[in-house]
Amino acid sequence: MHALTSNLIVTPLPAFNDNYIWCIENAEVDGFVVVDPGDSQVVIEQASKLQKKLSAILVTHHHADHTGGIKALLDHFGDLPVYGPANSPYAGITHKLKENDSVSIFDAHFRVMEIPGHTLDHIAYYNDQQGLLFCGDTLFLAGCGRVFEGSPLQMHQSLNKIMALPAMTMAYPTHEYSVANLKFAMAVDGNNEALKLAQTMCHEIRSENQVTLPTRLAQEAAINPFLRTHDKAVIASAEDYQQQTLKTPVEVFAVLRQWKNNF
C-alpha cells in the first residue's frame, strides 16, 4: 500500500530573506506539492525546472510569508486543493484540517498535529513512514517561533507534542534562523558540547550558502534551550537573566522566549 512512500523527495525553495518553501515530490509521480508558499515565483520556477505541475498546497498557519503566493499559484496552475488549519483566519483554505486528520501525498500519509502558540491556527504535517515533520514556525533548529497569538504554556505544550515523536524524525522549519538561534542557545547553555558542534557545523554550512535544515528531533533534544527547560544549566541561566527563582518548565520557557525576543 505504501510502496511509493520511501520515494518522497523534499527540496527547499528559498524565498524572501530567510524563508524556505518546502517542495515535496515523488520521482515516479507527476506533480509536486509545496508547503507554505509565501512567494509564487520560486514555485513557478520549480515547476518548469521539474517539468511538473503543482498539484496541492499545504499551509501551516496564516501569516502572509506562508500564504501570500497562493492566489497567484491558483491563477497560474488552476484550482488546486489548499490544505490548512480549520480555524485559520486565512480565507483561501479549501480542505480544512484538525488534529489527527490525514492528508495523502503521493501515497504517503501525513497526520495533522495542532500546535498553537506562534499563532492559534498553527498545525504541522507528520509522516511516520519516512519520519518527516513540516513544522512551520513552531520549531526551528536550536530555537522556536515567537509567541504572537498563543501563550507560553501553549507553545511549550506544542513543542512537547513534537518532541514526543520518534527521535530520528526530520523536522522541516520554514526559516533559516539557525545561526542566530545557535548564538542565543550558546548564551543560555554555553558548556553544551553538542551545541558547540552544531554551531560549528551550521557556520560551515552557511559559509557555503547551503541550507542547515532539516534538523533531527534527536539533535534538538540535545541543543535546543526551549526544549531543555528541565535542564539544570538552562534553568540556572534563565533564573540569572530573570533574577528570580523559576518553579516550572513553563516559567523557564517564558523567560527564555522573552530573553530571545530582546537578544
C-alpha positions in Angstrom: 0.0 0.0 0.0 2.8 2.4 0.8 5.2 1.2 -1.9 6.0 4.8 -3.0 6.4 6.3 0.4 10.2 6.0 0.5 10.4 7.9 -2.7 9.4 11.3 -1.3 11.9 13.9 -2.2 11.9 17.2 -0.2 13.7 20.3 -1.6 14.0 23.7 -0.1 12.9 26.7 -2.3 14.5 29.8 -0.8 12.1 32.8 -0.7 12.4 36.4 0.7 15.3 36.9 3.1 15.2 33.6 5.0 12.0 31.6 4.2 12.0 28.1 2.8 9.1 26.9 0.8 9.3 23.1 1.0 8.7 21.2 -2.2 7.6 17.6 -1.9 7.7 15.2 -4.9 7.9 11.6 -5.9 10.2 10.7 -8.7 7.7 8.2 -10.1 4.7 10.5 -10.0 3.8 13.6 -12.0 3.1 16.7 -9.9 4.6 18.2 -6.8 3.3 19.8 -3.5 4.5 22.8 -1.7 4.4 23.8 2.0 3.7 27.5 2.9 4.2 29.2 -0.4 4.6 32.9 0.6 6.2 33.6 -2.8 4.6 32.3 -6.1 7.6 33.0 -8.4 10.0 30.4 -6.9 7.3 27.8 -7.1 6.5 28.5 -10.7 10.3 28.4 -11.5 10.5 25.0 -9.7 7.6 23.7 -11.9 9.5 24.5 -15.1 12.7 23.0 -13.6 11.0 19.7 -12.7 8.7 19.8 -15.7 5.9 19.0 -13.3 2.7 20.8 -12.3 1.8 21.9 -8.8 -0.8 19.5 -7.5 -1.6 20.7 -4.0 -0.6 23.3 -1.3 -0.1 22.7 2.4 -0.4 25.6 4.8 0.8 25.5 8.5 -0.5 28.9 9.6 -2.0 32.1 8.2 1.0 34.5 8.2 1.5 36.3 4.8 5.0 35.0 4.3 3.5 31.5 4.3 0.3 32.2 2.3 1.0 35.3 0.2 1.8 33.4 -3.0 -1.2 31.1 -3.0 -3.6 33.2 -5.1 -1.0 33.7 -7.9 -0.3 30.0 -7.9 -4.0 29.2 -8.3 -4.2 31.7 -11.1 -1.2 30.1 -12.8 -1.9 26.4 -12.2 -5.7 26.4 -11.9 -7.8 25.3 -9.0 -5.8 23.1 -6.5 -6.5 21.8 -3.1 -5.2 24.1 -0.4 -4.9 22.2 2.9 -4.7 24.1 6.1 -6.0 24.7 9.6 -9.7 24.6 10.1 -9.6 27.6 12.4 -7.4 29.8 10.1 -8.0 33.5 9.5 -6.6 32.9 6.0 -9.6 32.6 3.8 -8.1 30.5 0.9 -8.1 27.1 2.5 -10.3 24.5 0.6 -9.5 21.5 2.8 -9.9 22.4 6.5 -7.8 20.2 8.8 -8.0 19.4 12.5 -5.9 17.3 15.0 -5.4 13.7 13.7 -6.8 14.4 10.2 -4.8 12.8 7.4 -3.5 14.2 4.1 -2.3 11.8 1.4 0.5 13.0 -0.8 1.8 10.6 -3.5 0.6 7.6 -1.4 2.3 8.9 1.7 0.0 9.8 4.6 0.6 12.9 6.7 -1.1 13.2 10.1 -2.1 16.7 11.2 -1.0 17.9 14.6 -2.4 21.1 16.1 0.5 23.1 17.6 -0.8 26.5 18.7 1.5 29.2 20.2 3.2 31.1 17.4 -0.4 31.5 16.0 -3.6 30.0 17.3 -4.2 28.2 13.9 -0.8 26.6 13.6 -0.6 22.9 12.5 2.1 20.5 11.5 2.2 17.6 9.0 3.8 14.4 10.1 4.6 11.3 8.0 5.7 8.4 10.1 7.0 6.1 7.4 9.8 8.4 6.3 9.9 10.4 9.6 9.1 13.8 8.1 7.6 16.7 10.0 6.7 20.0 8.4 6.5 22.2 11.5 6.2 25.8 10.0 7.3 28.4 12.6 6.9 26.4 15.7 10.2 24.5 16.0 13.4 25.8 14.4 17.0 24.4 14.6 18.1 25.4 18.2 15.0 27.6 18.5 11.3 28.1 18.4 8.9 30.7 16.9 7.8 33.9 18.7 4.6 33.5 20.7 2.4 36.0 18.8 -1.1 34.8 19.4 -0.9 31.9 21.9 0.5 31.7 25.4 3.9 30.4 26.6 2.1 27.4 28.0 0.5 26.6 24.6 3.9 26.9 22.9 5.6 24.8 25.5 2.9 22.1 25.1 3.1 22.2 21.3 6.9 21.7 21.4 6.5 18.8 23.9 4.0 17.3 21.5 6.5 17.5 18.7 9.3 16.0 20.9 7.1 13.0 21.6 7.6 11.9 18.0 10.5 9.5 17.3 13.9 10.9 17.8 15.1 10.4 14.2 12.2 12.4 12.8 13.4 15.1 10.5 11.8 18.5 11.1 11.5 21.0 8.2 11.0 24.5 9.6 10.3 27.4 7.3 13.1 29.8 8.1 16.9 29.9 8.0 17.3 31.1 11.6 19.9 28.5 12.6 23.0 30.7 13.1 21.1 33.4 15.2 19.3 30.7 17.2 22.6 28.9 18.0 24.2 32.2 19.1 21.3 32.6 21.6 21.5 29.0 22.7 25.2 29.4 23.4 24.4 32.4 25.7 22.0 30.1 27.6 23.8 26.8 27.6 27.4 27.6 26.5 29.1 24.5 28.1 26.9 22.1 26.0 29.3 20.1 23.7 26.5 19.0 21.3 25.6 22.7 20.9 29.1 23.8 20.2 29.4 21.1 17.5 26.1 22.2 15.9 27.2 25.8 15.9 30.5 24.9 14.1 28.7 22.8 11.6 26.0 25.4 10.8 28.6 28.2 10.4 30.4 26.0 7.9 27.1 25.1 6.1 26.1 28.8 5.9 29.6 30.0 4.8 29.0 27.8 1.7 25.5 29.3 1.3 23.9 25.9 1.9 20.7 25.0 3.9 21.1 24.0 7.6 17.7 22.2 7.5 16.1 19.8 8.2 17.1 19.0 11.8 16.5 15.8 13.6 14.5 15.8 16.8 17.4 13.9 18.5 19.7 16.9 17.8 17.1 19.4 19.0 16.7 17.5 22.3 20.4 17.9 22.8 20.9 21.5 21.8 17.6 23.5 21.8 17.3 25.5 25.0 13.5 25.9 24.5 13.2 22.1 24.7 15.6 21.8 27.6 13.6 23.7 30.2 14.2 20.9 32.7 18.0 21.1 32.3 19.9 22.5 35.3 22.2 24.7 33.2 19.3 26.1 31.2 17.2 26.8 34.4 20.2 28.5 36.0 20.7 30.8 33.0 17.1 31.7 32.8 17.0 32.4 36.6 20.1 34.5 36.3 18.5 36.5 33.4 15.2 37.0 35.3 16.8 37.5 38.7 14.3 35.2 40.3 13.6 31.5 41.1 11.6 29.8 38.3 9.4 27.0 39.6 8.2 25.2 36.5 9.4 24.4 33.0 6.7 26.7 31.5 8.1 29.6 33.6 11.6 28.8 32.3 10.3 28.6 28.8 8.5 32.0 29.1 11.7 33.7 30.4 13.8 32.1 27.6 11.3 33.3 24.9 11.3 36.9 26.4 15.1 36.9 26.6 15.4 35.7 22.9 12.9 38.4 21.8 15.3 41.0 23.2 18.6 39.2 22.4 
